Amino acid sequence: MAELTFEIASEWTGVGKEGAGRLTSDGRSYEFSVPSEMGGKGTGTSPEELLTFAVCSCFTSTLFALLAKARLPADKLSVAAQGKVADFPGEHARFAELHVSPTVHGGEIRRMEEYVRLACKARDRCFIGRTLRGNVAYEVGEVTVKGQQGSEQVAAACSVLPVPAGAGGS
């Protein structure tokens, strides 16, 4: 197995929550700051959004690969993601929950159970989400399949991967 290395540099200017930073990697640059909801500037992205982006993008690409391997039709896959910080403000603030809800466009509604099963499998296979396991509750919410001619079906997916008692800074 190969090892991959990802190099990122960051800079921060300003004091505390009033400051802002810049991340750079491979010629790309991203501004970040403390979110306004946490008393910061709220410019650019934030570490909380970046973690949610990482989980969402990993889940999305993993699910699309699983759908292709299973030969389940999907013209497009869109995923809504939500990350939740608990116990804020304070020294025990932590990233507590992640929820992803996929929508398969151009799917076959009669195969809904297979889409749900693969959404749960994608959660368990996405290596970013797997890295957080045991520290952050991770749930696949509703799975929506939009078929041809505007038909649509929504189903509940898999249960939350819970955080063990005492984990996650509680």
Secondary structure, DSSP 4 states (H G I P E B T S, - for coil): --------EEEEESSGGG-EEEEEETTEEEEE---GGGTS---SB-HHHHHHHHHHHHHHHHHHHHHHHTT---SEEEEEEEEEEES-SSTT-EEEEEEEEEEEET--GGGHHHHHHHHHHHHHH-HHHHHHTTTSEEEE-EEEEE-GGG-EEEEE-PPPBPPPTT-TT-
